[in-house]
Amino acid sequence: MMNNVAWCEAMCRAHGGDSQLSADWWVNRQPSPRLYPNFVSCSRGATTETLFPGMDAMAEKLPASGWGLKDSYNVLDLAPHGFAKLFNATWLWHSGSLQEMKLPGDFDWHQIESTRELALWELAWSGGEPVDPGGPLFRPALLLDPAVTLLGAWHGGELVAGFVANASPGVTGLSNLFSTVNDDRVWASAVQAAASRFPGCPLVGYESGADLEKARLAGFVSLHSLAVWIRSGS
């Protein structure tokens, strides 16, 4: 879970965020990039009482609606505070052992290193449509972050898959996995690529829906649930 906090921190920092970490909460005091939360609970003991009224005061600087909170343990009821639950998901863990993996196929993974490659990667990740008219979601500053590695797979000169690996103490996060081709091997191939670049390091992340089942087939083990809430306005 703290690995995911580190990834949210990296994304917000690339967008000029102003964050703070306490025992119970990670908070970004500036508008977070689209799809990323302003608040993440960091302990099972985190409560709304430990966050409010600080959240209400900070919310005056944020849009009336549309920003989010990640309840890392799926224990909070935020509806009375003007939030609607967006989705539930499951935290995942993988040993990262290459010995346990079968060779998955023909994906040839390379690190994204230039702003041009990054733009192509984001366009493929988003399905060909810009995510935010205000500019790219994945900013070039990420390419300079030593804890962040963006990987892409090419086939016939075309970018066909990608994911983000972010390093934190003891684990590597795997997120934002996408594929433009209908190939069930992409999850296993991404796991192998991440494990090869971070040998001996367990892999973590979270997924929901069909991607959760694909992650499990690639060797991930379910831990516990989380919930993402979005501010619905007054």
Protein Blocks (a to p, Z undefined) as FASTA:
>chain_A
ZZmmmmmmmmmmmnopacdddfkbccdfbdcdehiafbdcfbfkbcfklmpmklmmmmmm
pcfbhpacddfkopacfklnopacfbdcdddddehiaklpccfbjcdcdddfbfklmmmm
mmmmnoopafblnbcfbdfklmmmmkbccddddeehiafbdcdddddehiacdehiacfb
dcfklmmmmmmmmmmmmghiacddddehjllmmmmmnopacfbdcdddddebZZ
